[in-house]
Amino acid sequence: MTALTPHQIRPLRPNTSRLSLPTPLPTSLCATIPAHTFPKPRRPLVRVARSHPTHLHQSNPPPAPTREEEEDDGIPADYVKILAKFKSRHNYIRVIEVSRGADHQFAGSRLLLLDGPGNIHSISFLLKFLTTTYFDVFATFPHILPQGPIGILGFGAGSAARLIFHLFPGVEIHGWELDPCVISVGREYFGLAKLKKKNPDKLFVHIGDALQAEVGGGFSGILVDLFSKGSLIPELQDRATWEKLRRKLRSGGRIMVNCGGRCVESEDPLRDGEVVMKETLKAMSKVFHRELFVLKLGHRSEDSTLALTGSLPDLDAWRQALPPPLKGYVDMWAPYG
């Protein structure tokens, strides 16, 4: 298994001179709206936060990429195929497939893009289970939790659940997703139907407001990945939201959050990714105080942040419980502030 590069996902702007309508999805869940055509771009398609492959195995941070490197990490249009493209009530949904012949970390993957800028919300590979994105950090979460169900708020097409079941097959997962069309796309293109069939008594997917999520006895852990229109939802910058989420945890429970950062592009130019990330962490710190840790991915204009609540875990035990490509993430957590 190769070393993992800790990338965060940046927006992708899909394009083609000819677009076909998506494969039909269940009409009981969503209705498609015909897609409009995009002009063929002059620049590559996908941008991601770059990090040196040995980042997880060195005590010193990797060298920052050159400007030329940052501008040359896209996927040429010829290596991208659009599988579905339509508007739902809540999202502008696109599913793309990246050719295995592309010289890129996402070669051989399928990506779910939502919102206008095209931020990537789910990813899966045909021949490997790790993603080299923040989803891999999410997959380290179960080992530091007490027994009990895990909630995923912002389920998407199931990328986090798929990784967690691969590493920790005994867990119980409850996912919440506002848009039923996203779940339909997950079943159609990302193996969600197969994942549910394989885990009929362990995976439960709920359609609705993730902030209203409840489970008997409380969650052992909650993963928060809640974005709308290319930005963390405003509720996450409110202290009251984190007080409410903390009350949903059982004793010893924790929350892990994708806080985004400068790599996230919002439809609203006033919702700057870095500013929103900092406001979110500030709101969390008012509730969790010194029991708040952060993990930084990427570099400079491409960076992003994850947050973890609770007391500092037993790092040695956590590291030992993970496969080699994920062990380095354990040492990347640092106290907030």
Secondary structure, DSSP 8 states (H G I E B T S, - for coil): --------EEEE----SS--------TTT------------SS-SEEE----TTGGG-SS------HHHHTS----GGGEEEEEEEE-SS-EEEEEEE-TTSSSTTTTEEEEEETTTTEEEEEEESS-S--SSHHHHHTTGGGGS-SS-EEEES-TTSHHHHHHHHH-TT--EEEEES-HHHHHHHHHHSSHHHHHHH-TTTEEEEES-GGG---TT-EEEEEE--EETTEE-GGGGSHHHHHHHHHTEEEEEEEEEEEE-TT---SSTTS-HHHHHHHHHHHHHHHHTTSEEEEEES-GGG-EEEEEESS---HHHHHHTS-HHHHHHHTT-EE--
